[in-house]
């Protein structure tokens, strides 16, 4: 089957900042994110014609990642109320369309996506993950699991298979969490190794294959990089574990049974 899972928070966020906030109803309710999200959803349904679709959302409370790393996402400013209000409206819209929207206490939406992807892989179904979050790159697996990455706005996408992820990052999907931990992820407030950017991180991963091997061969690097690797080994190793998406989240719904059913 052709399946699709949407990263609700990510796409709503993209829509909110792509469209003007003067899009309001007669009662004064801002609707730019709702409008943009709906536009994206209808385009996805038209262009890809999935036979099953689910939209996943984050919850406001903290997850197991916050417990393991108190600094996790601590830098993020509270999103505007006019965005959060629209998330509720988006979920109401999805309900009216008969599209299942899910979340789970203690887990991020990305973990739900990973769990759905794991099930699709096992059943041999084709799944497209629609998201603006690069963490989902690690889920890509030929020939069944691809990421339709929202680069900006409501219509700028790139569809990635394994070759596409390698071309974009220089590493394979399975290596992405280690690569991201070395490079750092400012959006999650997780620091990488100082002085190591995307290109250096990819070169190290390609040469040494794993974080453990990279740190074990720190003596082979320049004095500056060697020192940075030694000083940041424990934290970066921890961060890599946090960046691995859980594939055992409590997803009760069967995506095969989730299709728009107007109510």
C-alpha atoms as one frame of an Amber mdcrd trajectory, in Angstrom:
protein
   0.000   0.000   0.000   0.962   3.632  -0.483   1.050   5.220   2.954   1.831
   8.727   4.199   2.556  10.211   7.618   2.661  13.953   8.237   4.679  15.749
  10.916   1.861  18.001  12.095   3.827  20.421  14.262   6.595  20.844  11.715
   4.259  21.575   8.814   2.011  23.867  10.868   5.118  25.779  11.957   6.306
  26.124   8.361   2.876  27.375   7.280   2.628  29.849  10.163   5.892  31.578
   9.316   5.340  31.431   5.554   2.000  33.236   5.485   0.920  36.613   6.902
  -0.839  36.741  10.255  -3.431  39.146   8.905  -5.323  36.150   7.548  -8.169
  36.237  10.083 -11.809  35.280  10.409 -14.598  37.753  11.097 -14.194  36.977
  14.807 -10.489  37.836  14.695  -9.114  34.275  14.758  -5.767  34.101  12.928
  -5.860  31.276  10.378  -2.625  31.515   8.388  -1.265  28.211   9.707  -4.599
  26.441   9.217  -4.824  27.737   5.662  -1.240  26.806   4.808  -1.492  23.366
   6.412  -4.746  22.654   4.599  -3.211  23.726   1.306  -0.264  21.392   1.863
  -2.519  18.511   2.877  -4.806  18.807  -0.135  -1.821  19.041  -2.481  -0.250
  15.943  -0.923  -3.489  13.986  -1.238  -3.870  15.063  -4.858  -0.274  14.457
  -5.939   0.511  11.247  -4.055  -2.909   9.622  -3.565  -1.971   7.716  -0.390
  -4.105   4.721   0.578  -3.495   5.416   4.256  -2.542   8.639   6.054  -1.874
   9.719   9.645  -0.847  13.086  11.091   1.310  13.023  14.226   1.739  15.803
  16.769   4.025  16.631  19.673   2.632  17.182  23.144   3.508  20.150  25.336
   4.845  18.136  28.271   8.439  16.945  28.444   9.634  13.596  27.138  12.267
  11.043  28.107  14.823  13.137  26.207  14.338  16.087  28.552  14.917  13.748
  31.503  18.198  12.507  30.017  19.396  15.968  28.925  17.904  18.934  30.824
  19.224  21.313  28.160  17.245  19.526  25.425  15.262  22.184  23.514  15.634
  24.472  26.542  16.563  27.400  24.311  13.321  27.347  22.376  11.115  30.320
  22.943   7.461  29.658  23.593   5.603  29.666  20.315   3.052  32.419  19.812
  -0.404  31.691  21.222  -1.848  32.369  17.790   0.126  29.371  16.508  -0.887
  27.017  19.333  -4.520  28.041  18.919  -4.311  27.020  15.302  -2.901  23.593
  16.142  -6.208  22.858  17.847  -8.065  24.122  14.784  -5.924  21.937  12.513
  -6.799  18.892  14.592 -10.478  19.815  14.385 -10.123  20.086  10.616  -8.449
  16.678  10.401 -11.199  15.162  12.513 -13.835  16.655  10.206 -12.010  15.127
   7.237 -11.793  11.755   8.942  -7.991  11.832   9.033  -6.492  10.331  12.163
  -4.277  12.620  14.276  -2.261  11.099  17.114   0.176  12.000  19.885   1.600
  10.088  22.846   2.615  11.152  26.340   6.367  10.937  26.891   7.181  10.702
  23.189   7.765  13.182  20.405   5.871  13.090  17.160   9.073  11.934  15.453
   9.043   8.773  17.585   5.521   8.027  16.409   6.677   8.555  12.830   9.597
   6.174  13.404   7.263   3.538  14.828   4.925   3.826  11.846   7.924   3.636
   9.496   9.174   0.490  11.218   5.794  -1.172  10.776   5.590  -0.134   7.128
   9.061  -1.542   6.519   8.099  -4.854   8.093   4.877  -5.116   6.102   6.510
  -4.099   2.817   4.373  -0.987   2.389   5.614   2.205   0.750   5.652   5.150
   3.162   6.327   8.827   2.536   7.201  10.892   5.622   6.300  14.549   5.137
   8.281  16.762   7.496  10.475  19.799   7.919  12.585  18.059  10.585  15.892
  16.561   9.447  15.877  14.038  12.305  13.611  11.943  10.100  16.411  11.457
   7.564  17.527   8.483   9.665  14.286   6.650   8.825  14.816   6.530   5.056
  15.198   2.968   3.820  15.105   1.782   0.216  12.865   0.836  -1.397   9.955
   1.526   0.942  10.605   4.520   3.241  11.234   8.000   1.834  11.176  11.516
   3.269   9.402  14.389   1.554  11.291  17.239   3.190   9.660  20.646   3.434
  12.539  23.048   2.836  10.519  26.221   3.318   7.074  27.688   2.943   4.119
  25.573   1.895   5.243  24.234  -1.485   9.040  23.792  -1.557   9.803  20.094
  -1.054  12.566  17.602  -1.782  11.879  13.858  -1.945  14.753  11.787  -0.548
  15.611   8.122  -0.858  18.872   6.718   0.549  20.930   8.159  -2.309  19.287
  11.534  -1.787  20.139  11.559   1.914  23.745  10.678   1.133  23.940  13.403
  -1.501  22.442  15.925   0.922  24.499  15.026   4.011  27.433  12.864   2.942
  26.304   9.989   5.187  23.754   7.183   5.019  20.433   7.354   6.886  21.696
   4.808   9.433  24.684   7.076  10.157  22.623  10.246  10.455  22.225  10.298
  14.261  25.993  10.006  14.804  26.612  12.636  12.133  24.104  15.019  13.730
  25.610  14.475  17.179  29.091  15.374  15.897  27.798  18.402  14.012  25.406
  19.458  16.742  21.737  20.326  16.465  20.997  23.939  17.440  17.262  23.414
  16.987  17.354  20.851  19.808  19.972  22.769  21.832  22.406  19.847  21.594
  25.986  20.951  21.014  28.321  19.022  18.768  32.111  18.926  18.767  33.393
  22.521  18.575  34.842  23.234  15.153  33.118  20.265  13.517  30.604  21.267
  10.860  28.658  19.227   8.345  31.579  18.466   6.007  34.003  17.440   8.751
  31.351  15.357  10.499  30.566  13.520   7.261  34.258  12.877   6.509  34.813
  11.443   9.986  31.736   9.218   9.767  32.674   7.933   6.307  36.245   7.144
   7.386  35.621   5.674  10.836  31.983   4.535  10.468  30.979   4.962  14.130
  31.308   7.556  16.880  33.230   5.092  19.018  35.832   4.598  16.292  36.099
   8.342  15.717  36.838   9.014  19.366  39.164   6.003  19.629  41.220   7.423
  16.730  41.345  10.983  18.026  45.162  10.776  17.980  45.037  10.718  14.174
  43.462  14.177  13.994  44.955  17.648  14.197  45.869  18.723  17.745  42.883
  21.075  17.898  40.374  18.492  16.689  41.921  15.791  18.861  41.449  17.915
  21.967  37.874  18.801  21.003  37.013  15.136  20.473  38.503  14.088  23.800
  36.754  16.846  25.732  33.331  16.243  24.203  33.204  12.456  23.864  30.802
  11.708  26.705  28.304  14.437  25.882  28.279  13.802  22.124  27.848  10.057
  22.683  24.876  10.785  24.932  23.404  13.188  22.392  23.666  10.616  19.615
  21.549   8.231  21.666  18.960  10.967  22.177  18.871  11.663  18.446  17.972
   8.077  17.603  14.214   7.971  17.126  12.257   5.398  19.095  10.506   2.761
  17.024   8.414   1.367  19.855   6.120   4.299  20.616   2.502   3.534  21.554
   0.808   3.851  18.170  -2.553   2.127  18.506  -4.076   3.029  15.137  -3.468
   0.972  12.012  -2.416   3.393   9.277  -3.925   1.038   6.681  -7.350   1.910
   8.074  -6.791   5.675   8.168  -8.069   7.540   5.137 -10.127  10.714   4.753
 -13.764   9.909   5.497 -15.887  13.068   5.572 -18.161  13.163   8.594
